[in-house]
């Protein structure tokens, strides 16, 4: 179909204002009225999209692919070929209102995308990863536009000139929202390649918005071009000096830790529509106004997170179905008739995808990236999403492309995403790559191989302010001195809410907030330690399901032998499943020793008033040796009393001779170091079975502030198997879970459970250990 022909038929229909049906008993069809029709469309789309997702999920297909396929199923290409269904699902007189809802969903979706965008990260990325970002859009754009000009005679459905350049530009752009959405579904937001792909997409976005500006300016007539340029220049000035101060005032007036008033959230959402209306009124379309308002609102809490939290669900689940329905109605496969045009456009599209691969290859020549990761990165950049489909619909309605070209663009981008996502999930395993890169450094990433003198690096993970005092007490008990200093990498873990991309960066003070109070507490402690403790503050913003990757990579980069994470259960009994998942994953993939701190009132007021009584339960094995190595460093503190209790199990016939020698050697060294310390004592306890261990633990005096024990993962002790059925928290191990139980000393003793680095173990053994299922229970029945 030629571009100058009419795309849509013109119908003259009497539009009835009554949107409600009187009912089938009055002989009326409810689907002839807007409200019943809208509800029917949402329900039908929801059921079919979930069914398609259920069928295609084994093939690792993302939700956006399933939603577009559902729209195509309900469109004229498949089920819509039946006249009765088409007339009832897409009645002509109600499509005006349905298209209005579709436009509303597009505006809201674009606003949420820009609210999630971190503008500071864009500029930081533009400085660091600009080469890949520019290559990944300029190379495909140049090749696609050149090929378009060569095949211009075979593409009657395309406008030429700037319009064709704009279409090629959008086809070549990898939008941040589309890439981030795909990486989130694959749980790769915090992976190295995932972050590199999103960084490149940010640069693509900058160029893409410039192309959008070109599109808007080119849509103006020559007589209005000067006025359009002046309006376009004045509009951002109004946004920066009128709207932005208002948003800043809303954030300043919101108390720290409190949610933004609902009035402000609604006002901000209405402000986005107002900005869109203003930009549309001055001839700039609604897009610049929505984008400007979204970029002005800071991402993350308090305002950005509140907007996303309150509106994202209803927009994605209740309004976006109208977009997919419209997309399916416009994409009619039957319209493909001119096969010469079809083949020419298909050649351009395929060339554009290959050009994206070429751009990554060119960048890899400078950074020496492996071929495997070149292919994976190019696949990530070729992931398409909703924003690109929105542009394609806009091109169709503005008649820059014809219906046949529109169908081919939709199908090609859908096919590429459907192929790329499963390949990425199957071939890219970031935790396996992390394991491989760390295996050569295992000897330097443990406590017992770290000298008791000199600097000790510890990575401290903080969820909230309740974790601060216990961890500072643990730092002080670790005996920091001017000779044996401690470098603490304090990482505040923040869940990814109201942002499009994760972040791991040194913390910079931006105001009085929760992160600032946490970092000030550690900074003040560092000042009182007489330069024995240095603090390096970091902020990690990511989904908790992949937060461990940031922590593990930071530990690897800083050569940290010990990571401390808080227990997922607070002192008042609150349980956070996300914290628990993070702890388990950190234990599984950390490049060093991991300690889980169960905080039970462990706190010191000042360094001068500090005192701590510590017990170390030592049975044997690499985890217990880590606990003893930390105790050896603590032993030099004059106000720390340490009692090492070696438990000798007569039934332990499975322990290897080498492990026994290592245990004896470390104990001998510990005794030699502490033989002149009156506040350190070593005891030996011999037991025969698990019952005697429980009885002996019950007899411990209630005088210890902290109990340190190894998790002893992978131990061959038979008694551990006897007690496994009573474990409530497998990440603490048998003895750790027993001592951390609320039934032990009424839950008043803090516990530190240490686990030696597991990276050296085979993936098979680690996977089987993670798949182990324990009966949920407690030690209360045994301790009573």
Secondary structure, 3 states (H helix, E strand, C coil): CCCCCCCCCCCCCCCCCCCCCCCHHHCCCHHHCHHHHHHHHHHHHHHHHHHHHHHHHHHCCCHHHHHHHHHHHHCCCCHHHCHHHHHHHCCHHHHHHHHHHHHHHHHHHHHHHHHHCCHHHHHHHHHHCHHHHHHHHHHHHHHHHHHHHHCHHHCCCECCCHHHHHHHHHHHCCCHHHHHHHHHHCCCCCCHHHHHHHHHHHHHHHHHHHHHHHHHHHCCCHHHHHHHHHHHHHHHHHHHHHHHHHHHHHHHHCCCCCCCCHHHHHHHHHHHHHHHHHHHHCCCCCHHHHHHHHHHCCCCCCHHHHHHHHHHHHHHHHHHHHHHHHHHHHCCHHHCCCHHHHHHHHHHHHHHHHHHHHHHHHHHHHHCCCHHHHHHHHHHHCCCCHHHHHHHHHHHHCCCECHHHHHHHHHHHHHHHHHHHHHHHHHCCHHHHHHHHHHHHHHHCCCCCCCCCCCEEEEEEECCHHHHHHHHHHHHHCCCCCCCCEEEEEEEEEECCCCCCCEEEECCCCCCCHHHHHHHHHHHHHHHCCCCEEEEEEEEEECCCCHHHHHHHHHHHHCCCEEEEECCECCCCCECHHHHHHHHHHHHHCCCEEEEEECCCCCCCCCCCCCEEEEEEECCCHHHHHHHHHHHHHCCCCCEEEEEEEEEECCCCCCCHHHHHHHHHHHHHHHHHHCCCCCEEEEEEEECCHHHHHHHHHCCCCCCCEEEEECCCCCCCHHHHHHHHHCCCHHHHHHHHHHHCCCCHHHCCEEEEEECCCCCCCHHHHHHHHHCCCCCCCCHHHHC
